[in-house]
Amino acid sequence: IPQTLEFGKLAENFVAIEIAKNLKESETLYFWRTPSGQEVDFVLKREGEIIPIEIKSGNEPTVPYGLKSFIHKYSPKIAYVLNWTIIKDKKINNTKILFRPLWWKI
């Protein structure tokens, strides 16, 4: 599994294109970043709910720090960590975090 910066950018672009292709008129896609540099790759607003989506080009089974910060600040019901092959669920507070492959439909 290539884990280079270039591959990471390609993975993010792939997910962005797939989300954009399937985005409904009532949905909006955002990017989240704090002044201190914590970030979440995408935040999907769907039916009044916010869904943070973090993209990882490898198989790291931990919740990224930026996503943890987002969860603690906004308490979404669900969050995604899209990665190479891991499929598992975790929970932080009341947020269910779904680890799914990059091709998974959100």
N, CA, C and O atoms as a MOPAC input file, in Angstrom:
PM7 MOZYME 1SCF
protein

 N      0.86300 1    -1.18800 1     0.00000 1
 C      0.00000 1     0.00000 1     0.00000 1
 C      0.89300 1     1.23000 1     0.00000 1
 O      1.64400 1     1.44200 1     0.95200 1
 N      0.83000 1     2.03400 1    -1.03400 1
 C      1.65200 1     3.23800 1    -1.07700 1
 C      1.14700 1     4.27500 1    -0.07400 1
 O     -0.02700 1     4.64500 1    -0.09400 1
 N      2.04200 1     4.74200 1     0.80400 1
 C      1.64600 1     5.73100 1     1.79600 1
 C      2.49400 1     6.97900 1     1.64100 1
 O      3.15100 1     7.41700 1     2.58600 1
 N      2.47800 1     7.53500 1     0.47500 1
 C      3.22300 1     8.74600 1     0.20800 1
 C      2.27800 1     9.93600 1     0.25000 1
 O      1.05900 1     9.77300 1     0.21600 1
 N      2.84200 1    11.12400 1     0.32500 1
 C      2.03700 1    12.33900 1     0.31800 1
 C      1.21300 1    12.43100 1    -0.96600 1
 O      0.05400 1    12.84400 1    -0.93500 1
 N      1.81100 1    12.04800 1    -2.09100 1
 C      1.10000 1    12.10400 1    -3.36300 1
 C     -0.09800 1    11.15400 1    -3.36800 1
 O     -1.18000 1    11.50700 1    -3.83800 1
 N      0.10900 1     9.93700 1    -2.83600 1
 C     -0.99300 1     8.98300 1    -2.78900 1
 C     -2.10300 1     9.49300 1    -1.87100 1
 O     -3.28400 1     9.32000 1    -2.16900 1
 N     -1.72900 1    10.11300 1    -0.76900 1
 C     -2.71300 1    10.69300 1     0.14200 1
 C     -3.55400 1    11.75500 1    -0.54600 1
 O     -4.77100 1    11.80800 1    -0.36400 1
 N     -2.90500 1    12.59900 1    -1.33400 1
 C     -3.63400 1    13.63500 1    -2.08600 1
 C     -4.56900 1    13.00800 1    -3.11900 1
 O     -5.69400 1    13.46900 1    -3.31000 1
 N     -4.09500 1    11.95900 1    -3.78000 1
 C     -4.94700 1    11.26600 1    -4.75100 1
 C     -6.16300 1    10.64300 1    -4.06600 1
 O     -7.27100 1    10.69100 1    -4.60100 1
 N     -5.95900 1    10.06500 1    -2.89600 1
 C     -7.07200 1     9.46100 1    -2.15000 1
 C     -8.09800 1    10.53500 1    -1.78100 1
 O     -9.30000 1    10.32100 1    -1.94100 1
 N     -7.63800 1    11.67900 1    -1.29400 1
 C     -8.55000 1    12.77700 1    -0.95100 1
 C     -9.30900 1    13.26500 1    -2.18800 1
 O    -10.51500 1    13.50500 1    -2.12200 1
 N     -8.61100 1    13.41100 1    -3.30800 1
 C     -9.26900 1    13.86400 1    -4.53800 1
 C    -10.30600 1    12.85300 1    -5.01200 1
 O    -11.39500 1    13.23400 1    -5.44200 1
 N     -9.97500 1    11.56700 1    -4.93400 1
 C    -10.91700 1    10.52500 1    -5.32900 1
 C    -12.19900 1    10.63100 1    -4.51100 1
 O    -13.29700 1    10.61300 1    -5.06700 1
 N    -12.06200 1    10.74000 1    -3.19400 1
 C    -13.24100 1    10.83200 1    -2.32500 1
 C    -14.01300 1    12.11200 1    -2.60900 1
 O    -15.24300 1    12.08700 1    -2.66200 1
 N    -13.32200 1    13.22400 1    -2.79200 1
 C    -14.00300 1    14.49300 1    -3.08800 1
 C    -14.83200 1    14.38600 1    -4.36000 1
 O    -15.97200 1    14.85000 1    -4.40300 1
 N    -14.27000 1    13.78200 1    -5.38400 1
 C    -14.99400 1    13.62000 1    -6.65400 1
 C    -16.20800 1    12.71700 1    -6.47600 1
 O    -17.28600 1    13.01400 1    -6.99100 1
 N    -16.03500 1    11.61300 1    -5.74700 1
 C    -17.15100 1    10.68700 1    -5.53600 1
 C    -18.26900 1    11.33600 1    -4.72000 1
 O    -19.44700 1    11.15200 1    -5.02400 1
 N    -17.90700 1    12.08500 1    -3.69700 1
 C    -18.93200 1    12.77900 1    -2.90500 1
 C    -19.63200 1    13.81400 1    -3.77600 1
 O    -20.86000 1    13.90400 1    -3.77000 1
 N    -18.85900 1    14.59400 1    -4.52200 1
 C    -19.44700 1    15.64600 1    -5.37300 1
 C    -20.38700 1    15.05700 1    -6.41800 1
 O    -21.43300 1    15.63700 1    -6.70800 1
 N    -20.02100 1    13.90100 1    -6.98900 1
 C    -20.88300 1    13.26200 1    -8.00100 1
 C    -22.23100 1    12.84500 1    -7.41400 1
 O    -23.24600 1    12.84200 1    -8.11100 1
 N    -22.23400 1    12.49900 1    -6.14000 1
 C    -23.44700 1    11.99800 1    -5.50400 1
 C    -24.11900 1    13.00300 1    -4.57400 1
 O    -25.07900 1    12.66400 1    -3.88300 1
 N    -23.62400 1    14.22600 1    -4.55400 1
 C    -24.15800 1    15.25700 1    -3.67000 1
 C    -25.54600 1    15.68000 1    -4.12700 1
 O    -25.74900 1    16.03700 1    -5.28800 1
 N    -26.49500 1    15.63500 1    -3.20600 1
 C    -27.84700 1    16.07800 1    -3.51700 1
 C    -27.91400 1    17.59000 1    -3.40700 1
 O    -27.06800 1    18.21100 1    -2.76400 1
 N    -28.92000 1    18.17800 1    -4.03300 1
 C    -29.06900 1    19.62500 1    -4.03500 1
 C    -29.17800 1    20.19100 1    -2.62000 1
 O    -28.73800 1    21.31000 1    -2.36000 1
 N    -29.76000 1    19.42300 1    -1.71600 1
 C    -29.95600 1    19.87500 1    -0.33300 1
 C    -28.72000 1    19.66400 1     0.54700 1
 O    -28.72000 1    20.06200 1     1.71200 1
 N    -27.67300 1    19.04700 1     0.00500 1
 C    -26.46400 1    18.75700 1     0.78200 1
 C    -25.35300 1    19.74900 1     0.44200 1
 O    -25.30200 1    20.30500 1    -0.65600 1
 N    -24.46600 1    19.95500 1     1.41700 1
 C    -23.33900 1    20.85800 1     1.22900 1
 C    -22.08400 1    20.18800 1     1.75500 1
 O    -22.12400 1    19.47100 1     2.75500 1
 N    -20.97200 1    20.42400 1     1.08100 1
 C    -19.69400 1    19.85400 1     1.47900 1
 C    -18.77400 1    20.98000 1     1.94100 1
 O    -18.60700 1    21.98200 1     1.24500 1
 N    -18.17700 1    20.80600 1     3.12600 1
 C    -17.28800 1    21.80100 1     3.71800 1
 C    -15.93500 1    21.17800 1     4.03800 1
 O    -15.73800 1    19.96700 1     3.93900 1
 N    -15.02000 1    22.04700 1     4.42100 1
 C    -13.71000 1    21.68900 1     4.93000 1
 C    -13.62000 1    22.34600 1     6.29700 1
 O    -14.11200 1    23.46200 1     6.46500 1
 N    -13.00600 1    21.69300 1     7.28300 1
 C    -12.91400 1    22.26200 1     8.62800 1
 C    -11.46900 1    22.33900 1     9.07400 1
 O    -10.72600 1    21.36100 1     8.98900 1
 N    -11.07800 1    23.50800 1     9.55000 1
 C     -9.71600 1    23.71100 1    10.05200 1
 C     -9.73600 1    24.76500 1    11.14600 1
 O    -10.38100 1    25.80500 1    11.00700 1
 N     -9.02600 1    24.49100 1    12.23600 1
 C     -8.93700 1    25.44800 1    13.33100 1
 C     -7.75400 1    26.38500 1    13.08500 1
 O     -6.88600 1    26.07800 1    12.26800 1
 N     -7.70900 1    27.52200 1    13.78200 1
 C     -6.54400 1    28.40800 1    13.64900 1
 C     -5.22400 1    27.72700 1    14.03200 1
 O     -4.15900 1    28.11400 1    13.55000 1
 N     -5.29900 1    26.70400 1    14.90600 1
 C     -4.07600 1    26.00700 1    15.31300 1
 C     -3.68100 1    24.88700 1    14.34200 1
 O     -2.66000 1    24.23000 1    14.54200 1
 N     -4.49000 1    24.66300 1    13.28400 1
 C     -4.11800 1    23.70300 1    12.24700 1
 C     -4.78900 1    22.34400 1    12.31700 1
 O     -4.53600 1    21.49700 1    11.45900 1
 N     -5.64000 1    22.10600 1    13.31200 1
 C     -6.37800 1    20.84500 1    13.33300 1
 C     -7.38800 1    20.88400 1    12.19700 1
 O     -7.98200 1    21.92400 1    11.91500 1
 N     -7.57900 1    19.73000 1    11.54300 1
 C     -8.48200 1    19.73800 1    10.40500 1
 C     -9.20600 1    18.41500 1    10.22900 1
 O     -8.78500 1    17.36900 1    10.72200 1
 N    -10.30500 1    18.50700 1     9.50900 1
 C    -11.05100 1    17.35000 1     9.02500 1
 C    -11.16200 1    17.56100 1     7.52800 1
 O    -11.49500 1    18.65500 1     7.07200 1
 N    -10.88200 1    16.51000 1     6.75900 1
 C    -10.83300 1    16.65300 1     5.30100 1
 C    -12.14400 1    17.15500 1     4.71100 1
 O    -12.13700 1    18.06900 1     3.88600 1
 N    -13.26600 1    16.57400 1     5.11800 1
 C    -14.57100 1    16.98700 1     4.59900 1
 C    -15.60700 1    16.95800 1     5.71200 1
 O    -15.54100 1    16.13000 1     6.62100 1
 N    -16.55400 1    17.86600 1     5.62700 1
 C    -17.71700 1    17.84000 1     6.51100 1
 C    -18.93700 1    17.94000 1     5.60100 1
 O    -19.13300 1    18.94300 1     4.91500 1
 N    -19.74500 1    16.90000 1     5.60400 1
 C    -20.94200 1    16.82800 1     4.78400 1
 C    -22.13000 1    17.25200 1     5.62900 1
 O    -22.36300 1    16.69900 1     6.70400 1
 N    -22.87600 1    18.22600 1     5.14700 1
 C    -24.11200 1    18.62300 1     5.83000 1
 C    -25.26200 1    17.98800 1     5.06200 1
 O    -25.49900 1    18.29200 1     3.89400 1
 N    -25.97500 1    17.08800 1     5.75700 1
 C    -27.04300 1    16.31200 1     5.12800 1
 C    -28.24000 1    16.28700 1     6.06500 1
 O    -28.14500 1    15.81000 1     7.19600 1
 N    -29.36600 1    16.80200 1     5.59000 1
 C    -30.61400 1    16.79000 1     6.35000 1
 C    -30.42700 1    17.35500 1     7.75800 1
 O    -30.92200 1    16.78700 1     8.73100 1
 N    -29.71200 1    18.47200 1     7.85800 1
 C    -29.50300 1    19.13600 1     9.13800 1
 C    -28.43400 1    18.51600 1    10.01400 1
 O    -28.12700 1    19.05400 1    11.07800 1
 N    -27.86400 1    17.40500 1     9.59900 1
 C    -26.80900 1    16.72600 1    10.35600 1
 C    -25.45200 1    17.02800 1     9.72500 1
 O    -25.35200 1    17.24100 1     8.51700 1
 N    -24.41800 1    17.04400 1    10.55100 1
 C    -23.06200 1    17.19000 1    10.03400 1
 C    -22.34500 1    15.85000 1    10.16400 1
 O    -22.44200 1    15.16900 1    11.18500 1
 N    -21.62500 1    15.49000 1     9.10500 1
 C    -20.91400 1    14.21400 1     9.05800 1
 C    -19.45100 1    14.50100 1     8.69900 1
 O    -19.14400 1    14.77600 1     7.53900 1
 N    -18.54600 1    14.44100 1     9.68600 1
 C    -17.12800 1    14.64300 1     9.37200 1
 C    -16.55400 1    13.39800 1     8.69500 1
 O    -16.89000 1    12.26800 1     9.04900 1
 N    -15.67800 1    13.63300 1     7.71100 1
 C    -15.07500 1    12.54200 1     6.93900 1
 C    -13.57500 1    12.78600 1     6.86200 1
 O    -13.13100 1    13.80000 1     6.32300 1
 N    -12.80700 1    11.86900 1     7.39400 1
 C    -11.36000 1    11.95600 1     7.34700 1
 C    -10.84400 1    10.90000 1     6.38500 1
 O    -11.31300 1     9.76200 1     6.40300 1
 N     -9.88700 1    11.26400 1     5.54700 1
 C     -9.32800 1    10.36200 1     4.53900 1
 C     -7.91800 1     9.95400 1     4.95500 1
 O     -7.08300 1    10.80400 1     5.26300 1
 N     -7.66500 1     8.66300 1     4.96300 1
 C     -6.33000 1     8.14000 1     5.25700 1
 C     -5.95800 1     7.16700 1     4.14900 1
 O     -6.74000 1     6.28100 1     3.80500 1
 N     -4.76200 1     7.33200 1     3.58900 1
 C     -4.36200 1     6.47600 1     2.46900 1
 C     -3.80100 1     5.13800 1     2.93100 1
 O     -3.54900 1     4.26100 1     2.10400 1
 N     -3.60000 1     4.96500 1     4.23000 1
 C     -3.06400 1     3.70500 1     4.74400 1
 C     -4.08700 1     2.93700 1     5.56000 1
 O     -5.28900 1     3.02300 1     5.31100 1
 N     -3.60300 1     2.19200 1     6.52900 1
 C     -4.45500 1     1.35400 1     7.37000 1
 C     -4.26000 1     1.67000 1     8.84900 1
 O     -4.15100 1     0.75300 1     9.66300 1
 N     -4.21500 1     2.91500 1     9.20100 1
 C     -4.04900 1     3.31300 1    10.59900 1
 C     -5.38300 1     3.17000 1    11.32500 1
 O     -6.35100 1     3.83500 1    10.95700 1
 N     -5.45800 1     2.31100 1    12.35300 1
 C     -6.74100 1     2.03700 1    13.00800 1
 C     -7.12900 1     3.01700 1    14.11400 1
 O     -8.07500 1     2.75700 1    14.85800 1
 N     -6.41500 1     4.13700 1    14.23200 1
 C     -6.73600 1     5.09700 1    15.27900 1
 C     -7.50600 1     6.28900 1    14.70300 1
 O     -7.43300 1     6.57800 1    13.50900 1
 N     -8.23700 1     6.96300 1    15.57200 1
 C     -9.00000 1     8.14100 1    15.16900 1
 C     -8.02800 1     9.32500 1    15.10200 1
 O     -7.36400 1     9.63300 1    16.09100 1
 N     -7.94000 1     9.99200 1    13.93800 1
 C     -7.02400 1    11.12500 1    13.80400 1
 C     -7.35300 1    12.25400 1    14.79200 1
 O     -8.51100 1    12.47700 1    15.14300 1
 N     -6.30900 1    12.95200 1    15.22400 1
 C     -6.45700 1    14.00300 1    16.23500 1
 C     -7.45100 1    15.09100 1    15.82400 1
 O     -8.27400 1    15.50900 1    16.63800 1
 N     -7.38600 1    15.54900 1    14.58100 1
 C     -8.30500 1    16.58900 1    14.11500 1
 C     -9.76000 1    16.13700 1    14.19500 1
 O    -10.64100 1    16.91800 1    14.55400 1
 N    -10.00600 1    14.87100 1    13.85900 1
 C    -11.36400 1    14.33300 1    13.92900 1
 C    -11.82900 1    14.26700 1    15.37900 1
 O    -12.98500 1    14.57100 1    15.67300 1
 N    -10.93100 1    13.87000 1    16.29300 1
 C    -11.27500 1    13.85700 1    17.71400 1
 C    -11.68100 1    15.25400 1    18.18100 1
 O    -12.66400 1    15.40900 1    18.90400 1
 N    -10.92700 1    16.26100 1    17.76900 1
 C    -11.23200 1    17.64300 1    18.14700 1
 C    -12.59500 1    18.06700 1    17.62100 1
 O    -13.37200 1    18.69700 1    18.33700 1
 N    -12.88500 1    17.72200 1    16.37000 1
 C    -14.17000 1    18.04700 1    15.76400 1
 C    -15.30100 1    17.38100 1    16.55000 1
 O    -16.31700 1    18.01300 1    16.84000 1
 N    -15.12200 1    16.12500 1    16.88500 1
 C    -16.14600 1    15.37100 1    17.62300 1
 C    -16.39600 1    16.00500 1    18.98900 1
 O    -17.54600 1    16.15600 1    19.40200 1
 N    -15.32900 1    16.37500 1    19.69000 1
 C    -15.49500 1    16.98700 1    21.01100 1
 C    -16.17700 1    18.35200 1    20.92200 1
 O    -16.90900 1    18.74300 1    21.83100 1
 N    -15.94000 1    19.06800 1    19.83800 1
 C    -16.54300 1    20.40900 1    19.69000 1
 C    -17.99500 1    20.35800 1    19.21000 1
 O    -18.82900 1    21.11300 1    19.71000 1
 N    -18.31500 1    19.47900 1    18.24700 1
 C    -19.63000 1    19.50400 1    17.59200 1
 C    -20.53200 1    18.30000 1    17.88000 1
 O    -21.72700 1    18.35600 1    17.58700 1
 N    -20.00200 1    17.23400 1    18.43600 1
 C    -20.77800 1    16.03500 1    18.79100 1
 C    -21.66700 1    15.50100 1    17.66600 1
 O    -22.87100 1    15.34300 1    17.86800 1
 N    -21.10500 1    15.22100 1    16.48600 1
 C    -21.93700 1    14.64200 1    15.42600 1
 C    -22.37300 1    13.23000 1    15.81100 1
 O    -21.73600 1    12.57800 1    16.63800 1
 N    -23.45500 1    12.76900 1    15.20900 1
 C    -23.93400 1    11.41400 1    15.49900 1
 C    -23.01500 1    10.35500 1    14.90400 1
 O    -22.82000 1     9.28300 1    15.47600 1
 N    -22.44600 1    10.68600 1    13.72600 1
 C    -21.63600 1     9.71600 1    12.98700 1
 C    -20.44700 1    10.43400 1    12.35600 1
 O    -20.53200 1    11.61000 1    12.00200 1
 N    -19.34300 1     9.71300 1    12.22300 1
 C    -18.14700 1    10.22900 1    11.55800 1
 C    -17.51500 1     9.07900 1    10.78200 1
 O    -17.70000 1     7.91100 1    11.12400 1
 N    -16.77300 1     9.41700 1     9.74300 1
 C    -16.10900 1     8.39800 1     8.92500 1
 C    -14.59900 1     8.61300 1     8.90600 1
 O    -14.11600 1     9.74400 1     8.87100 1
 N    -13.86800 1     7.50200 1     8.93000 1
 C    -12.44500 1     7.48900 1     8.61500 1
 C    -12.32200 1     6.54400 1     7.42500 1
 O    -12.35700 1     5.32400 1     7.58300 1
 N    -12.18100 1     7.11200 1     6.24600 1
 C    -12.03900 1     6.30200 1     5.03000 1
 C    -10.56400 1     5.97800 1     4.85600 1
 O     -9.71600 1     6.86900 1     4.91500 1
 N    -10.25900 1     4.70700 1     4.64200 1
 C     -8.88900 1     4.23100 1     4.62000 1
 C     -8.73600 1     3.15000 1     3.55100 1
 O     -9.61700 1     2.97500 1     2.70900 1
 N     -7.62800 1     2.43600 1     3.58700 1
 C     -7.36100 1     1.45200 1     2.54200 1
 C     -8.22800 1     0.20200 1     2.68500 1
 O     -8.87500 1    -0.19400 1     1.71500 1
 N     -8.26500 1    -0.43600 1     3.86100 1
 C     -9.00800 1    -1.69400 1     3.98200 1
 C     -9.74300 1    -1.91700 1     5.30900 1
 O    -10.53200 1    -2.85600 1     5.40900 1
 N     -9.51300 1    -1.09600 1     6.31000 1
 C    -10.07600 1    -1.35800 1     7.64200 1
 C    -11.58200 1    -1.13000 1     7.65900 1
 O    -12.07600 1    -0.10800 1     7.18100 1
 N    -12.29900 1    -2.09300 1     8.21600 1
 C    -13.73100 1    -1.96100 1     8.46500 1
 C    -13.93700 1    -2.26100 1     9.95100 1
 O    -13.82100 1    -3.40800 1    10.38400 1
 N    -14.23800 1    -1.23600 1    10.71000 1
 C    -14.53200 1    -1.40600 1    12.12900 1
 C    -15.27400 1    -0.17100 1    12.62100 1
 O    -15.28900 1     0.86200 1    11.95100 1
 N    -15.87900 1    -0.28200 1    13.77800 1
 C    -16.60300 1     0.82600 1    14.38800 1
 C    -15.98100 1     1.14800 1    15.74400 1
 O    -15.54800 1     0.25500 1    16.47300 1
 N    -15.94400 1     2.42500 1    16.06200 1
 C    -15.49300 1     2.90400 1    17.36200 1
 C    -16.51900 1     3.91600 1    17.85000 1
 O    -17.40900 1     4.32400 1    17.10300 1
 N    -16.38900 1     4.31200 1    19.09500 1
 C    -17.28300 1     5.33400 1    19.61900 1
 C    -16.48400 1     6.28500 1    20.49300 1
 O    -15.68700 1     5.86600 1    21.33200 1
 N    -16.71400 1     7.57200 1    20.27900 1
 C    -16.19000 1     8.61400 1    21.15700 1
 C    -17.40700 1     9.39800 1    21.62100 1
 O    -18.14300 1     9.97000 1    20.81700 1
 N    -17.60500 1     9.41300 1    22.93700 1
 C    -18.80500 1    10.02900 1    23.51000 1
 C    -20.03200 1     9.43700 1    22.82400 1
 O    -20.23700 1     8.22500 1    22.87900 1
 N    -20.84900 1    10.26600 1    22.18000 1
 C    -22.04300 1     9.75900 1    21.49600 1
 C    -21.86300 1     9.66100 1    19.98200 1
 O    -22.83600 1     9.46700 1    19.25300 1
 N    -20.63800 1     9.79300 1    19.51300 1
 C    -20.36000 1     9.74500 1    18.07400 1
 C    -19.87300 1     8.35300 1    17.67600 1
 O    -18.90200 1     7.83700 1    18.22800 1
 N    -20.56200 1     7.76500 1    16.71600 1
 C    -20.13900 1     6.47600 1    16.15500 1
 C    -19.16300 1     6.77300 1    15.01800 1
 O    -19.49700 1     7.49900 1    14.08100 1
 N    -17.97000 1     6.21400 1    15.10100 1
 C    -16.93800 1     6.43300 1    14.08700 1
 C    -16.81900 1     5.16100 1    13.26400 1
 O    -16.50500 1     4.09000 1    13.78300 1
 N    -17.07500 1     5.30200 1    11.97100 1
 C    -17.04100 1     4.16500 1    11.06100 1
 C    -15.75300 1     4.21000 1    10.24100 1
 O    -15.53300 1     5.14400 1     9.46900 1
 N    -14.91800 1     3.21000 1    10.41000 1
 C    -13.74100 1     3.03000 1     9.55900 1
 C    -14.20400 1     2.20000 1     8.37200 1
 O    -14.70800 1     1.09000 1     8.54300 1
 N    -14.03300 1     2.73600 1     7.17600 1
 C    -14.48400 1     2.05900 1     5.97000 1
 C    -13.47200 1     2.27400 1     4.84800 1
 O    -12.71800 1     3.24700 1     4.87900 1
 N    -13.44400 1     1.37000 1     3.84600 1
 C    -12.54400 1     1.55900 1     2.70500 1
 C    -12.86600 1     2.83800 1     1.92800 1
 O    -13.99100 1     3.33700 1     1.96200 1
 N    -11.86700 1     3.34900 1     1.23800 1
 C    -12.00700 1     4.60600 1     0.48200 1
 C    -13.19100 1     4.60500 1    -0.48200 1
 O    -13.78400 1     5.65400 1    -0.73200 1
 N    -13.53200 1     3.46600 1    -1.01300 1
 C    -14.61400 1     3.38100 1    -2.02300 1
 C    -15.99100 1     3.29100 1    -1.40800 1
 O    -16.97600 1     3.25100 1    -2.14500 1
 N    -16.10800 1     3.25900 1    -0.09300 1
 C    -17.38600 1     3.08200 1     0.59600 1
 C    -18.33300 1     4.24400 1     0.30200 1
 O    -17.91700 1     5.40200 1     0.33300 1
 N    -19.56900 1     3.95200 1     0.02500 1
 C    -20.55500 1     5.00900 1    -0.23900 1
 C    -21.08700 1     5.55700 1     1.08900 1
 O    -21.55000 1     4.81100 1     1.95100 1
 N    -21.00600 1     6.85000 1     1.22000 1
 C    -21.43500 1     7.52200 1     2.45800 1
 C    -22.88100 1     7.95900 1     2.34700 1
 O    -23.42400 1     8.54100 1     3.28600 1

